[in-house]
Amino acid sequence: MIPYRVWAEVDLDALSSNLAEISRLAGPGVGTMLVVKADAYGHGAVAIAHHAVRCGVAGFGVGTSAEALELRLSGIRHPILVLGTVVDGEVPALLGHNVEIGLHSLDRAHKLQVEGSRAGLFARVHVNIDTGMSRLGVRPQKALELMRAVHEASHLKLAGVMTHISSPEGAMDPRTDEQVRIFEEVLEAAKAEGMELGTVHISNSAGLFTGLHPLHDLVRPGISAFGILPGELPGAEALQPILALKSQIVFMKDVPNGRGVGYGSTWRARGDRRIATVPVGYNDGVSWRLSNRGEVLIRGKRAPIVGRVSMDYTTIDITEIPEASVEDVVTFIGTDGDERISVEEIASLAETIAYEITCAVGRRVQRVCVGGQDLILPSQRPTQQASSPAARSYEPKVSPPADPVAPRVRR
Ligand SMILES: *Cc1c(COP(=O)(O)O)cnc(C)c1O
């Protein structure tokens, strides 16, 4: 018996391997700030971050203050940067937990200074320079002034300087050259004034995999660590998918010719068909757009999603898999036998980007970590070996059951 309606298997060995590849591409002396916003793109930030620490990452980037605090409270002591922006009310908790904050304006710098001096703490900030994304960040013309203000303030510390590349094609897009040029100009001007910049970082996954340079001190990959590259970028073959989304058949029924299935009867049986009902819906991460389009794997074979995906249930035509039975594993993302359904395949069917597919894996989906015993990064220190007691204290708090998929799958 499988103890979950629906679960997401997160392969920590594949994560180790992807982080090693990222580290190899980044080159010596360039650290990894793993981006784990949106619950690590739906994979479960706490377990991902604890394993990434064991793999030697330098720190974490998150999207919101709550995400930063969740990691701190789970025991992560590495640097954590709120990449975007925060709201005033969140600042005291962030300072109290030594969370680094992206800085975009003088106004915010003043507020952080006030809060820092009130608490008797340093606000560690990364000045974000808008070199072309036009979303967040200070204009390049104002960047130096902001950096000087940080240096002059008694309770601010310039922990880093960053920018963000807007093109999904990274360095393959000529517009990226322009962003890099603007960024370098600001850095040069700051260095000419003898300013300490902290850690300088620019590259996301797209930049890293297309050879953006210079990378400076840190790279900020997200999606590639999870085994996915946006678009048709080179180097995807060196990455391993880490996510599988699975459920089980809870109900089967034979429907006669002409019978409609699901809301709106958008699918009708042609001839006698057998339908399996699976307790996974769009709330769990199976896009509504996969209605009458997507496929799943059952007993190593593909079977079509028929009718509309609903909030809690999906219906599958299993007529061509007569051996299928209740409690069979149903794979929405991942491998079963020789067949595999990738996040990229689903994203293309659902006419969206891979990011949205993994982020959509819902709260009701149990995250189950597999692997993670073998650490393969050269940056491991001996005290972090899996066998040492120190390493055991780093075990993810989301503890996986011994065998999440029971014996049924391996028949
Ligand atoms: C999300 C994000 C990243 C990571 O981007 P990927 O495309 O997932 O590698 C890096 N930097 C910033 C500022 C981000 O918001």
The ligand as a Tripos MOL2 file, in Angstrom:
@<TRIPOS>MOLECULE
LIG
   15    15     1     0     0
SMALL
NO_CHARGES

@<TRIPOS>ATOM
      1 C1         14.8100   33.5330  -10.0380 C.3       1 LIG1
      2 C2         16.0850   34.2700  -10.0390 C.ar      1 LIG1
      3 C3         17.2830   33.6230  -10.3550 C.ar      1 LIG1
      4 C4         17.3570   32.1770  -10.8180 C.3       1 LIG1
      5 O1         16.9110   32.0830  -12.1630 O.3       1 LIG1
      6 P1         16.9340   30.6890  -12.9460 P.3       1 LIG1
      7 O2         16.4710   31.0650  -14.2970 O.co2     1 LIG1
      8 O3         15.9560   29.7980  -12.2650 O.co2     1 LIG1
      9 O4         18.3060   30.1760  -12.8930 O.co2     1 LIG1
     10 C5         18.4500   34.3520  -10.2410 C.ar      1 LIG1
     11 N1         18.4260   35.6510   -9.8450 N.ar      1 LIG1
     12 C6         17.2980   36.2980   -9.5530 C.ar      1 LIG1
     13 C7         17.3360   37.7280   -9.1430 C.3       1 LIG1
     14 C8         16.0810   35.6410   -9.6480 C.ar      1 LIG1
     15 O5         14.9460   36.2870   -9.3560 O.3       1 LIG1
@<TRIPOS>BOND
     1     1     2 1
     2     2     3 ar
     3     2    14 ar
     4     3     4 1
     5     3    10 ar
     6     4     5 1
     7     5     6 1
     8     6     7 2
     9     6     8 1
    10     6     9 1
    11    10    11 ar
    12    11    12 ar
    13    12    13 1
    14    12    14 ar
    15    14    15 1
@<TRIPOS>SUBSTRUCTURE
     1 LIG1         1 GROUP 0 **** ****
